[in-house]
Amino acid sequence: MRQEILRMLENNSRIQLHDLAVMLGTDETVVLNEIEQMEKEGIICGYPTLINWDKTDTEKVTAFIEVRVTPQRGQGFERLAERIANYPEVKAIYLMSGAFDFAVFLEGKTLKEVSMFVSTKLSTLEAVAGTATHFVLKKYKDHGTILIDKQQSPRMKVTP
């Protein structure tokens, strides 16, 4: 049942407890207890809202930063990842396989603000061996949700 609850909440975190229980064929109390237990265990970490910032008046720049590091003896990547994660500009950080070690996603008001963060805070950390910054120009799909407006056909409707 846990997997089904997680899939449903991931798809729609605003789903009503009653609806979840009906879809799972069980009692609301059972579902509530499962959710509360998963929150306590850290399986469910939050209920974020997905916003298409392109449709607002808010100026926001998102960047993906490739970070190569030299792991510290006895600490691996954990300590540096925790330090980077504590910056409020950092929205996500992932340990990666391949040509770089961390994928860091940042948000700022301007390209300059993001660039300054990378050059003055991120790339100056002792273990950081190099960075590459990629600015997100447009999001087409985010967290499984398509953000593209469906275009209406330019053809005229045929009327009798």
MDAnalysis code that builds the backbone (N, CA, C; Angstrom):
import MDAnalysis as mda
import numpy as np

u = mda.Universe.empty(480, n_residues=160, atom_resindex=np.repeat(np.arange(160), 3), trajectory=True)
u.add_TopologyAttr("name", ["N", "CA", "C"] * 160)
u.add_TopologyAttr("resid", np.arange(1, 161))
u.add_TopologyAttr("resname", ["MET", "ARG", "GLN", "GLU", "ILE", "LEU", "ARG", "MET", "LEU", "GLU", "ASN", "ASN", "SER", "ARG", "ILE", "GLN", "LEU", "HIS", "ASP", "LEU", "ALA", "VAL", "MET", "LEU", "GLY", "THR", "ASP", "GLU", "THR", "VAL", "VAL", "LEU", "ASN", "GLU", "ILE", "GLU", "GLN", "MET", "GLU", "LYS", "GLU", "GLY", "ILE", "ILE", "CYS", "GLY", "TYR", "PRO", "THR", "LEU", "ILE", "ASN", "TRP", "ASP", "LYS", "THR", "ASP", "THR", "GLU", "LYS", "VAL", "THR", "ALA", "PHE", "ILE", "GLU", "VAL", "ARG", "VAL", "THR", "PRO", "GLN", "ARG", "GLY", "GLN", "GLY", "PHE", "GLU", "ARG", "LEU", "ALA", "GLU", "ARG", "ILE", "ALA", "ASN", "TYR", "PRO", "GLU", "VAL", "LYS", "ALA", "ILE", "TYR", "LEU", "MET", "SER", "GLY", "ALA", "PHE", "ASP", "PHE", "ALA", "VAL", "PHE", "LEU", "GLU", "GLY", "LYS", "THR", "LEU", "LYS", "GLU", "VAL", "SER", "MET", "PHE", "VAL", "SER", "THR", "LYS", "LEU", "SER", "THR", "LEU", "GLU", "ALA", "VAL", "ALA", "GLY", "THR", "ALA", "THR", "HIS", "PHE", "VAL", "LEU", "LYS", "LYS", "TYR", "LYS", "ASP", "HIS", "GLY", "THR", "ILE", "LEU", "ILE", "ASP", "LYS", "GLN", "GLN", "SER", "PRO", "ARG", "MET", "LYS", "VAL", "THR", "PRO"])
u.atoms.positions = np.array([
    [0.820, -1.193, 0.000],
    [0.000, 0.000, 0.000],
    [0.872, 1.268, 0.000],
    [2.029, 1.212, 0.654],
    [2.900, 2.388, 0.723],
    [3.266, 2.902, -0.663],
    [3.633, 1.981, -1.547],
    [4.039, 2.387, -2.889],
    [2.903, 3.094, -3.626],
    [1.705, 2.602, -3.474],
    [0.548, 3.221, -4.129],
    [0.292, 4.612, -3.563],
    [0.377, 4.744, -2.244],
    [0.193, 6.063, -1.619],
    [1.248, 7.039, -2.123],
    [2.495, 6.591, -2.157],
    [3.580, 7.466, -2.614],
    [3.371, 7.896, -4.065],
    [2.980, 6.969, -4.929],
    [2.752, 7.320, -6.342],
    [1.622, 8.343, -6.471],
    [0.552, 8.128, -5.719],
    [-0.593, 9.048, -5.799],
    [-0.240, 10.425, -5.250],
    [0.486, 10.482, -4.157],
    [0.881, 11.778, -3.584],
    [1.894, 12.493, -4.472],
    [2.777, 11.721, -5.096],
    [3.758, 12.331, -5.990],
    [3.061, 12.959, -7.193],
    [2.006, 12.316, -7.655],
    [1.249, 12.824, -8.795],
    [0.368, 14.017, -8.415],
    [-0.186, 13.988, -7.185],
    [-1.077, 15.057, -6.743],
    [-1.026, 15.147, -5.220],
    [-0.195, 16.036, -4.706],
    [-0.031, 16.135, -3.253],
    [-1.249, 16.754, -2.568],
    [-2.180, 17.280, -3.335],
    [-3.385, 17.879, -2.752],
    [-4.577, 16.929, -2.748],
    [-4.333, 15.679, -3.110],
    [-5.432, 14.713, -3.137],
    [-6.014, 14.584, -1.725],
    [-7.315, 14.501, -1.654],
    [-8.007, 14.403, -0.367],
    [-7.807, 13.006, 0.236],
    [-7.694, 12.959, 1.538],
    [-7.518, 11.704, 2.267],
    [-8.643, 10.721, 1.938],
    [-9.861, 11.233, 1.868],
    [-11.021, 10.389, 1.543],
    [-10.841, 9.750, 0.161],
    [-10.415, 10.561, -0.823],
    [-10.232, 10.039, -2.176],
    [-9.130, 8.984, -2.227],
    [-8.046, 9.221, -1.486],
    [-6.972, 8.233, -1.418],
    [-7.495, 6.908, -0.869],
    [-8.240, 6.986, 0.214],
    [-8.775, 5.781, 0.842],
    [-9.693, 5.021, -0.116],
    [-10.555, 5.750, -0.831],
    [-11.467, 5.108, -1.784],
    [-10.666, 4.431, -2.896],
    [-9.676, 5.130, -3.437],
    [-8.876, 4.570, -4.530],
    [-8.080, 3.340, -4.077],
    [-7.703, 3.308, -2.809],
    [-6.937, 2.182, -2.277],
    [-7.825, 1.086, -1.698],
    [-9.115, 1.373, -1.599],
    [-10.043, 0.393, -1.067],
    [-9.845, 0.125, 0.412],
    [-9.538, 1.169, 1.156],
    [-9.309, 1.009, 2.592],
    [-9.902, 2.184, 3.356],
    [-9.673, 2.211, 4.636],
    [-10.202, 3.234, 5.524],
    [-9.282, 4.460, 5.561],
    [-9.853, 5.642, 5.762],
    [-9.068, 6.881, 5.854],
    [-8.035, 6.820, 6.969],
    [-8.399, 6.212, 8.089],
    [-7.483, 6.121, 9.229],
    [-6.230, 5.336, 8.873],
    [-6.394, 4.268, 8.121],
    [-5.258, 3.445, 7.695],
    [-4.322, 4.270, 6.821],
    [-4.894, 5.013, 5.866],
    [-4.095, 5.832, 4.958],
    [-3.391, 6.933, 5.742],
    [-4.111, 7.612, 6.630],
    [-3.522, 8.679, 7.440],
    [-2.366, 8.155, 8.277],
    [-2.542, 7.002, 8.902],
    [-1.470, 6.409, 9.715],
    [-0.246, 6.089, 8.871],
    [-0.449, 5.559, 7.669],
    [0.665, 5.252, 6.764],
    [1.420, 6.528, 6.374],
    [0.672, 7.564, 6.015],
    [1.301, 8.829, 5.621],
    [2.091, 9.415, 6.782],
    [1.496, 9.448, 7.964],
    [2.191, 9.991, 9.140],
    [3.451, 9.194, 9.451],
    [3.388, 7.872, 9.315],
    [4.561, 7.036, 9.566],
    [5.658, 7.317, 8.541],
    [5.274, 7.470, 7.272],
    [6.270, 7.769, 6.232],
    [6.878, 9.152, 6.431],
    [6.124, 10.103, 6.950],
    [6.671, 11.421, 7.272],
    [7.688, 11.299, 8.404],
    [7.362, 10.530, 9.437],
    [8.283, 10.323, 10.572],
    [9.575, 9.647, 10.125],
    [9.468, 8.696, 9.196],
    [10.632, 7.952, 8.707],
    [11.455, 8.749, 7.699],
    [10.957, 9.920, 7.279],
    [11.685, 10.728, 6.302],
    [11.496, 10.260, 4.874],
    [10.552, 9.376, 4.640],
    [10.249, 8.939, 3.278],
    [9.520, 10.058, 2.546],
    [8.512, 10.622, 3.183],
    [7.833, 11.805, 2.652],
    [8.505, 13.002, 3.303],
    [9.139, 13.827, 2.479],
    [9.948, 14.945, 2.989],
    [9.264, 16.299, 2.848],
    [8.217, 16.395, 2.076],
    [7.533, 17.663, 1.870],
    [6.483, 17.528, 0.781],
    [5.771, 18.617, 0.573],
    [4.696, 18.659, -0.413],
    [4.859, 19.925, -1.252],
    [5.845, 19.948, -2.158],
    [6.090, 21.177, -2.915],
    [5.022, 21.460, -3.973],
    [4.909, 22.727, -4.329],
    [4.004, 23.175, -5.386],
    [4.837, 23.476, -6.625],
    [4.429, 22.967, -7.769],
    [5.119, 23.224, -9.026],
    [4.530, 24.484, -9.648],
    [5.387, 25.478, -9.894],
    [4.952, 26.764, -10.438],
    [5.624, 26.999, -11.784],
    [4.861, 27.412, -12.761],
    [5.410, 27.805, -14.055],
    [5.725, 29.297, -13.961],
    [6.951, 29.622, -13.567],
    [7.348, 31.010, -13.325],
    [7.309, 31.849, -14.595],
    [7.352, 31.219, -15.766],
    [7.277, 31.967, -17.023],
    [5.929, 32.661, -17.187],
    [4.923, 32.194, -16.469],
    [3.592, 32.793, -16.578],
    [3.334, 33.839, -15.501],
    [4.360, 34.210, -14.763],
    [4.221, 35.234, -13.728],
    [5.065, 36.444, -14.096],
    [4.947, 37.487, -13.301],
    [5.756, 38.687, -13.506],
    [7.118, 38.585, -12.821],
    [7.362, 37.491, -12.132],
    [8.597, 37.321, -11.385],
    [9.744, 36.958, -12.310],
    [10.830, 37.701, -12.197],
    [12.041, 37.382, -12.952],
    [12.815, 36.339, -12.159],
    [13.114, 35.230, -12.786],
    [13.816, 34.153, -12.105],
    [14.719, 33.453, -13.107],
    [15.950, 33.202, -12.686],
    [16.920, 32.509, -13.520],
    [17.269, 31.195, -12.827],
    [17.218, 30.110, -13.592],
    [17.604, 28.803, -13.079],
    [18.853, 28.356, -13.809],
    [19.791, 27.789, -13.076],
    [21.020, 27.297, -13.687],
    [21.339, 25.912, -13.164],
    [21.962, 25.131, -14.024],
    [22.468, 23.814, -13.677],
    [23.984, 23.927, -13.688],
    [24.610, 23.611, -12.568],
    [26.059, 23.740, -12.441],
    [26.672, 22.347, -12.311],
    [27.606, 22.042, -13.198],
    [28.408, 20.829, -13.065],
    [29.553, 21.173, -12.126],
    [29.753, 20.371, -11.104],
    [30.827, 20.640, -10.139],
    [31.721, 19.411, -10.037],
    [33.011, 19.627, -10.301],
    [34.010, 18.575, -10.102],
    [34.705, 18.862, -8.778],
    [34.895, 17.827, -7.965],
    [35.505, 18.028, -6.654],
    [36.598, 16.996, -6.397],
    [37.415, 17.316, -5.408],
    [38.389, 16.379, -4.880],
    [37.855, 15.938, -3.533],
    [37.392, 14.694, -3.432],
    [36.807, 14.257, -2.159],
    [37.829, 14.337, -1.027],
    [37.392, 14.731, 0.148],
    [38.248, 14.847, 1.314],
    [38.440, 13.471, 1.947],
    [39.656, 13.177, 2.353],
    [39.968, 11.884, 2.969],
    [39.086, 11.658, 4.197],
    [38.463, 10.497, 4.248],
    [37.639, 10.124, 5.378],
    [36.254, 10.758, 5.387],
    [35.973, 11.672, 4.453],
    [34.682, 12.353, 4.432],
    [33.918, 12.112, 3.152],
    [34.616, 11.669, 2.113],
    [33.962, 11.463, 0.834],
    [33.314, 12.737, 0.331],
    [32.104, 12.612, -0.170],
    [31.396, 13.751, -0.741],
    [30.404, 14.386, 0.230],
    [30.088, 13.677, 1.292],
    [28.990, 14.091, 2.171],
    [29.152, 15.481, 2.774],
    [30.292, 15.770, 3.329],
    [30.487, 17.051, 4.016],
    [30.378, 18.231, 3.050],
    [30.991, 18.092, 1.871],
    [30.912, 19.165, 0.880],
    [29.490, 19.308, 0.348],
    [28.817, 18.187, 0.118],
    [27.430, 18.239, -0.360],
    [26.549, 18.956, 0.654],
    [26.749, 18.669, 1.923],
    [25.967, 19.330, 2.973],
    [26.242, 20.832, 2.992],
    [27.504, 21.203, 2.828],
    [27.864, 22.633, 2.817],
    [27.214, 23.366, 1.641],
    [27.266, 22.757, 0.468],
    [26.661, 23.367, -0.720],
    [25.143, 23.430, -0.559],
    [24.546, 22.368, -0.037],
    [23.095, 22.309, 0.127],
    [22.572, 23.393, 1.070],
    [23.400, 23.868, 1.984],
    [22.964, 24.876, 2.954],
    [22.844, 26.288, 2.378],
    [23.354, 26.534, 1.184],
    [23.170, 27.845, 0.550],
    [21.709, 27.976, 0.116],
    [21.049, 29.075, 0.446],
    [19.637, 29.221, 0.054],
    [19.432, 29.283, -1.460],
    [20.431, 29.680, -2.209],
    [20.314, 29.744, -3.668],
    [20.237, 28.352, -4.295],
    [20.762, 27.358, -3.591],
    [20.802, 25.985, -4.109],
    [19.444, 25.331, -3.891],
    [18.804, 24.949, -4.983],
    [17.486, 24.312, -4.928],
    [17.588, 22.802, -4.927],
    [18.658, 22.246, -5.491],
    [18.852, 20.794, -5.513],
    [20.329, 20.501, -5.732],
    [20.791, 19.401, -5.173],
    [22.160, 18.935, -5.408],
    [22.124, 17.415, -5.455],
    [22.802, 16.864, -6.458],
    [22.820, 15.413, -6.666],
    [24.262, 14.954, -6.868],
    [24.634, 13.818, -6.281],
    [25.910, 13.181, -6.564],
    [25.730, 12.407, -7.868],
    [26.665, 12.588, -8.796],
    [26.522, 12.031, -10.137],
    [27.656, 11.054, -10.458],
    [27.415, 10.197, -11.419],
    [28.494, 9.408, -12.005],
    [28.875, 10.106, -13.306],
    [30.078, 9.878, -13.781],
    [30.466, 10.457, -15.064],
    [31.519, 11.536, -14.952],
    [31.432, 12.529, -15.824],
    [32.476, 13.543, -15.972],
    [32.532, 14.570, -14.844],
    [31.483, 14.680, -14.050],
    [31.494, 15.610, -12.920],
    [30.863, 14.927, -11.724],
    [31.065, 15.511, -10.551],
    [30.652, 14.851, -9.314],
    [29.279, 15.282, -8.805],
    [29.009, 16.582, -8.844],
    [27.739, 17.102, -8.354],
    [26.986, 17.815, -9.469],
    [25.677, 17.635, -9.483],
    [24.785, 18.455, -10.299],
    [24.093, 19.377, -9.303],
    [24.298, 20.681, -9.468],
    [23.732, 21.665, -8.547],
    [22.763, 22.544, -9.330],
    [21.543, 22.687, -8.831],
    [20.548, 23.552, -9.446],
    [20.374, 24.782, -8.575],
    [20.536, 25.954, -9.187],
    [20.462, 27.234, -8.484],
    [19.337, 28.075, -9.039],
    [18.840, 28.997, -8.220],
    [17.905, 30.017, -8.690],
    [18.391, 31.367, -8.218],
    [18.204, 32.363, -9.077],
    [18.539, 33.735, -8.745],
    [17.664, 34.677, -9.537],
    [17.820, 35.984, -9.280],
    [17.003, 36.970, -9.992],
    [17.560, 37.291, -11.376],
    [18.885, 37.213, -11.522],
    [19.508, 37.575, -12.797],
    [20.637, 36.603, -13.131],
    [21.065, 36.622, -14.390],
    [22.212, 35.821, -14.806],
    [23.443, 36.222, -14.010],
    [23.599, 37.522, -13.790],
    [24.760, 38.031, -13.060],
    [24.759, 37.522, -11.622],
    [23.595, 37.527, -10.978],
    [23.502, 37.053, -9.596],
    [23.925, 35.587, -9.488],
    [23.458, 34.762, -10.408],
    [23.818, 33.349, -10.401],
    [25.306, 33.190, -10.692],
    [25.811, 33.925, -11.669],
    [27.239, 33.858, -12.022],
    [28.124, 34.275, -10.852],
    [27.706, 35.310, -10.144],
    [28.474, 35.772, -8.975],
    [28.476, 34.721, -7.875],
    [27.356, 34.075, -7.663],
    [27.306, 33.012, -6.656],
    [28.300, 31.913, -7.010],
    [28.295, 31.495, -8.272],
    [29.188, 30.414, -8.691],
    [30.644, 30.831, -8.530],
    [30.976, 32.065, -8.960],
    [32.378, 32.482, -8.929],
    [32.879, 32.861, -7.540],
    [32.016, 33.383, -6.682],
    [32.498, 33.838, -5.373],
    [32.241, 32.857, -4.233],
    [31.250, 32.001, -4.361],
    [30.933, 31.083, -3.268],
    [31.211, 29.628, -3.626],
    [30.675, 29.184, -4.748],
    [30.760, 27.765, -5.077],
    [32.162, 27.354, -5.530],
    [32.705, 28.053, -6.506],
    [33.996, 27.639, -7.062],
    [35.165, 27.931, -6.124],
    [34.954, 28.720, -5.087],
    [36.042, 29.015, -4.148],
    [36.126, 28.025, -2.992],
    [35.181, 27.103, -2.914],
    [35.255, 26.076, -1.867],
    [36.493, 25.220, -2.090],
    [37.159, 24.890, -1.006],
    [38.460, 24.222, -1.064],
    [38.485, 22.956, -1.923],
    [37.498, 22.116, -1.825],
    [37.510, 20.838, -2.541],
    [37.038, 20.950, -3.986],
    [36.508, 22.095, -4.383],
    [35.976, 22.246, -5.743],
    [37.127, 22.404, -6.737],
    [37.183, 21.492, -7.703],
    [38.241, 21.502, -8.713],
    [37.817, 22.234, -9.988],
    [36.507, 22.394, -10.205],
    [36.047, 23.093, -11.393],
    [34.529, 23.092, -11.486],
    [34.009, 24.074, -12.231],
    [32.569, 24.172, -12.427],
    [32.275, 24.497, -13.884],
    [31.078, 24.179, -14.318],
    [30.563, 24.580, -15.628],
    [29.108, 24.967, -15.417],
    [28.754, 26.175, -15.853],
    [27.417, 26.700, -15.623],
    [26.580, 26.610, -16.890],
    [25.369, 26.111, -16.745],
    [24.416, 26.011, -17.852],
    [23.127, 26.695, -17.397],
    [22.698, 27.722, -18.115],
    [21.471, 28.426, -17.750],
    [20.272, 27.764, -18.420],
    [19.197, 27.593, -17.666],
    [17.960, 27.023, -18.196],
    [17.235, 28.144, -18.933],
    [17.001, 27.965, -20.218],
    [16.342, 28.988, -21.027],
    [14.830, 28.844, -21.010],
    [14.348, 27.604, -21.000],
    [12.910, 27.358, -20.986],
    [12.665, 25.962, -20.451],
    [11.644, 25.817, -19.623],
    [11.256, 24.503, -19.115],
    [10.047, 24.028, -19.916],
    [10.144, 22.812, -20.434],
    [9.045, 22.221, -21.180],
    [8.294, 21.189, -20.336],
    [9.017, 20.555, -19.420],
    [8.417, 19.572, -18.530],
    [9.199, 19.616, -17.228],
    [8.490, 19.612, -16.106],
    [9.148, 19.674, -14.805],
    [8.396, 18.778, -13.829],
    [9.117, 17.913, -13.126],
    [8.523, 16.995, -12.159],
    [7.357, 16.209, -12.767],
    [7.521, 15.807, -14.024],
    [6.508, 14.997, -14.681],
    [5.342, 15.772, -15.269],
    [5.343, 17.092, -15.096],
    [4.242, 17.916, -15.593],
    [4.673, 18.672, -16.836],
    [3.909, 18.558, -17.911],
    [4.192, 19.280, -19.145],
    [3.771, 20.733, -18.965],
    [4.692, 21.648, -19.269],
    [4.445, 23.068, -19.074],
    [4.160, 23.803, -20.383],
    [4.111, 23.066, -21.470],
    [3.887, 23.671, -22.786],
    [2.394, 23.896, -22.986],
    [2.024, 25.118, -23.390],
    [0.630, 25.389, -23.723],
    [0.328, 24.721, -25.052],
    [-0.794, 24.034, -25.133],
    [-1.190, 23.412, -26.391],
    [-1.626, 24.515, -27.342],
    [-1.006, 24.504, -28.508],
    [-1.308, 25.524, -29.507],
    [-2.594, 25.161, -30.246],
    [-3.392, 26.164, -30.491],
    [-4.588, 25.943, -31.285],
    [-4.185, 25.942, -32.751],
    [-4.890, 25.166, -33.525],
    [-4.599, 25.073, -34.940],
    [-4.821, 26.434, -35.610],
    [-3.906, 26.873, -36.478],
    [-4.080, 28.140, -37.170],
    [-5.158, 28.090, -38.256],
    [-5.661, 26.891, -38.547],
    [-6.687, 26.743, -39.575],
    [-8.009, 27.248, -39.069],
    [-8.786, 27.816, -39.958],
    [-10.109, 28.310, -39.604],
    [-11.062, 27.124, -39.465],
    [-12.004, 27.239, -38.565],
    [-13.003, 26.205, -38.398],
    [-13.948, 26.224, -39.588],
    [-14.342, 25.026, -39.983],
    [-15.291, 24.895, -41.084],
    [-16.700, 24.952, -40.489],
    [-17.492, 25.869, -41.009],
    [-18.879, 25.977, -40.526],
    [-19.832, 25.700, -41.664],
    [-20.997, 25.144, -41.358],
    [-21.955, 24.813, -42.417],
    [-22.587, 26.045, -43.025],
])
